[in-house]
Amino acid sequence: TGMDAVTLHPNAGSQGELLGILLMSKFYELNGDKKTYILVPDTAHGTNFSSIVIGGYETRVIKSDNRGRVDIEDLKSKLDNDVAGLMLTQPNTLGLFEDNIEEISNLIHKAGGLMYMDGANLNALVGMVNPKKMGFDITHINLHKTFSTPHGGGGPGAGPVAVNSKLIDYLPTPIIEY
């Protein structure tokens, strides 16, 4: 992922997904910044909406453009000081690589938000691209998809969460730093 640290604490990808949202929440709380919603594309995996709500945020849905990717103009129209971040699967659930990812990341960061990569489809990217260089701050990894680890049936399960340097202090232990 190119990230600076990872926790192996979550027992599944779904737990890793929720942990990513909770990391956002703790980051803003401890920095005295109240954020109220997280953006999510209309192509998002169904659990993204649940994790956002369980994590204490509202969702705002971003429309897809005619190519099945994030509609940049719709994204811009939904950015304000209340945005905690964008939860984005890369490639998206349609199997399409968000080729405007640097522009998307820059817009979110400029608005004071964090970029969260749902790693459900990370298997398509391993060894080819670097989530940190794409502008992601948080990435969870579904090991059962990406590295063919056991899924269900008694485990062992794992849903690692990797972060960039500004979020290391918010990770649960154990932490592996690079």
C-alpha angles and dihedrals in degrees: 000000000000089000122144100236142007136200121212091195100108114086096209143015090259090056090047090052092053092044089057090056091046089051089056090049094050092045092056095039094053091045092051094244118133113209123178110189146033123212119231129179120243086243092060124132110262095245091061092074092049094048091050093052094043087050090059101258137114120236128235115192122223117210123234121241123233089276094057095254134109111301101233095202092051089048091052091050091057099048120107139131092286095064112112092185150289123282106207133173110217113228090024125238090269087062093250124136112233095236093184090058096126092054091046092050092047092051093050093046092046088055089053095255134130127239115233120192115206099214095205090118099032089120087077092057108038110126092003107072138011119234092205091054089050087061102259118149097188131029127180118198126215098210094188089064102033101040104014097245119161116287117202123328093099100316141196084229128188137176107178120197120209124196141182122249097274091063102042094100091058097056121107115238141294094061127179113203124199 
